Amino acid sequence: MPDIPSVRLAGGTSIPQVGFGVFKVPDDEVSRAVLKALELGYRHVDTAAVYGNERGTGAAIRESGLAREDIFLTTKLHPEHLGAANVPDQFDASLERLGVDFVDLFLIHWPVPSKDLYVETWEALQGLKQAGRAREVGVSNFQIPHLERLREEVGVIPAINQIELHPYLPQADLRAYHKEHGIVTQAWSPLAKGGDLLSEPVLVEIAGKHEHTPAQVLLRWHLQLGNVVIPKSVTPARMAENLDIFGFELSPQDFTDLATLNNGHRTGSNPDSM
């Protein structure tokens, strides 16, 4: 089993730095994938209400035979259900689908600024944390202005912000803001969805030098930046490959070379207009 390092959140909870994401894995297939991930050594599983696979994810956790406390479980509020009045029922529905009594991390999935409900929603999440039903609460896809409003109007900073992040979109300003305010950076799409980025010559050259795959180099890049990552794959060999990233280290020159890939490309929606 790999010895996966953890990152400490502001509330004192530790989150494994490498997790298993289940975005777009159908509910009738996700149990098999999560079970395999847990067998390989993953102890951090990331799902969401909008993914439609909480039931299968929870079933796999129960079937694994592992203690619930040994698995860091994240889910997220459906972006259509922002608003303080919606939070209790939507949270309860997620727990029911997962078949658990608590989650380790509950996130606002998108700020949806056009609705202007994310501040009151964030206030409502504080009650879940205080009740111990969510050990930590945070946000996903929030930009600096969104985070500033939470800080100024609620006075509580999220434990974590899960954002699209990879060398095409390194988000340096946002990561600097996180560091200043004690927010952990978590990367979704850490491999840019396995598209053109994996065949970039500079990345391929670095991978060859270290005798690892381009995907492993990208995940190593994240780890050395201090990011938490949730790569997604349903292929057992790839799942194992994504954990084999602790036996080498990128050099400062590797980071300089990877920085040339920054082109602002997003694989997902822009949080300002989503």
N, C-alpha and C positions, 0 to 999 in steps of 0.2 A: 504494500500500500504506500502511495506517495505521502510524504510529510508535507502537507499543504500549509503554508503560513497563514496566519490570521491577521486581520486589521482591527484595531480597537475603535469602536464607535464612541461618540461623546457620552452616551448614556452608560458606558461600561461594558456593553455586550461586545463579544468578539465575533467577527464575520470571516469565514474562510475566504482567502483572497481569490481563489478560483472556484466558481460555481458552475452549475449545469442549467442552461436556459432551455425553455420548452416552447418558445414562440413558434406558432404555426404548426405545432405537432398535434394532430387530431386526438381527441379524447380517447378514442378506442385504440390508439397506438402509443400514447404517452406512457402508460404504465410499464410497458416492456422497456422503453428507453430509460425511464427513471430507475427502474430496477437494475438495469445494466450499469448505469452511471454509479449507483450506490455500491454495486459489486466491485467496480473498478477503484473506488476510493473517494468519489465525490461525497461531500457532506454538506453541500449547500445547493438548494434547488430553488429556482426562480420561476414563478408562474404569475398569472394575472387573470382577473375576471374576464377581461375582453378576449383572452386566448381561448376560452371555452374548454379548458382541459384541467380544471381544478379537481374534478372528481377522479379522473385517472391518475393525476399526480398524487393525491392523497391515498388512493388505493395502493399505489406502489410503495409509499412510505410505510404503510401498515404491513404490507406483505413482506417487506424487506427483513423484518425481524429486528431491526435496529431500534433502540430506544428513541422516542420522539425527541428527547433532549439532545440527542447526538446529531440531529440534522437541523441545519439552519434553513428555515423555510420562509420564503418571501412571496407575498401576493400583493395585488394592487387594485385600487378602486377603479371601477369602470369609468372612463371619461364622460360617459353620458349621465352619470349619477353624481356629479359634483353638487355641493350644497350641504350645509350642516345637517339639515333635516334628513338627508338621505344616508348619511354615514352609518348610523347604528344598524339599520336593516341591511344595507349592502355588505357591511362587514360580517354580520351574522350569517348572511347567505353564503359568503365565501368560506367561513368556518364550516358551515353545514356541508358544502360541496367537498371540501377538503377532508372532512371527518376528523377535525382536530379541535382542541379546546383553546389553542392560542397559535399565533404566528410569531416568528422572531422579528419580522419586519413587514410593516404595512405602508405602502406608498400611494400618494396621489399620482396616478399614471401620467396625466398630462395637465398642464395648467389651464388650457383652453381659455386664454385671456379674453376672448370675445364674450364669454359668459360672465366674467368677473365674479366668480364664485370660489376661486381657489384659496383666498384668505380665510373666509369663514369655514371652508372645508378643513383647512389646516388647523384651525382652532378646535374643530370637532375631533380631529385625530388625537389631540392631547388627552382627551378623556379616555380613549382606548389604551393609551400608554399608562395613564395613571391607574387604570383598573387592572393592569397586568395582562390584558388580553392580546396586546401587541407589545412585545418586549421593547421594540424600537419603532419609531415612525419617521418617515422621510418623504422624499418627493422624487419624481422622475421627469426628465425633459424640461426642467426649470432653467430659465436664463437668469442672468444677474439681476435685471430689474424685478423679476418675479421673487427672487430670493430676498432682495432688499425690502420689498413690501412685507414679506413674512417677518423679517427681522424688526422692521419699524412698527408694524401694526399689531403683531402678536407677541413679539419679544422672545420667541423661541426659534432657534435655528434648526433646520432638519439635520438628522444624524447622517444622512446620505443623500446624494443626488445622482440618480442613474440616468446617464446621458449617452447619446451616440458619440463614440470616440474611437478614433483610429488615426494612422498617420495622414490620411487625406483630410481629416477633420480633428486636429489635435486639441482644439479648445483651450489654448494656453491661458487666455484671460479668465475663463470660467474656472479652470483648475486653480489658478492663483487666488481667485476669490474664495474658493472652497478652502484652500490651505489657510488663508487669513482668518477664516471664521470657524475652523474646526469641522468642516463638512467633509466626509469621505467621498471620494470620486469613484463611481461605479460605471463601468463601460458596457453598454449594450452595442451589438454589432462590432465587437472588438476586431473582427477580421474583415470589416466592410462587406459582410455577407458573402465572403469568399469570391468576390468578383475580380475585376482587373487588378486590384491592389496586389493580389498574390503572385501575379506574373510581372510586377514591376522589376526591371533589371537590377536596380540598386538593392532591392529586397532579396532577390534571387542570389545576388553575389554575396550578401551578408550571410544568408542561409548556408550557402556552400562553404563559406569560410568556417562556420561553426559546426558544420556537419549535422544540421537540423533542417527541418522544412521551413518554408516561408511562414506558415501559420504558427509554428512554434516560436519563430523569431518575433512575430508580432505580439504573441502572448507574453513573451519574455520582456518585450518593450514596455508593455503595460505594467507588469509586476515591478520592474525597476523604477517606473514612475510613481509607484505606490497605489495604482488603481486596483480596484476589485473588478474581476472580469467574469462574464457569464457566457462563454462560447456555447454554441448550440450545434449538435450533430446527433443523428440517430444511428450512425454507423459505428459499431463498437471499436473498430480500429482507429477511427478518427477521434472518438471519445478518449481512448487511451493515449493517443498522440498528444491531445490537448492537455494532458496531465504530465507529460514527459518534458517539462520545461524548467527543471530545477538543477540540472547538471551543467549549465553553462551560463555565461554572463556577457552581455553586450558591452562594448567599449564606448568611451565618449565619442570616438570617431563614428561608430555605428549610429549613435543618436544624431550626430550632425548630418550624416548621410540620409537617414530616414526623414529628417526635418525637411529635406528638399521635396518630399512628396506632398506637402501641405498645399492643397488646392481648393479647400473649402467645400468639397463635394459631400453631400449628404446622401445616404442610402434610404433614409426615412423622411418623415414630415418635419417641417420647420416648426418649432414650438411656438413661435410668435403668431403663426397663422393656422395651426392645427385646430 
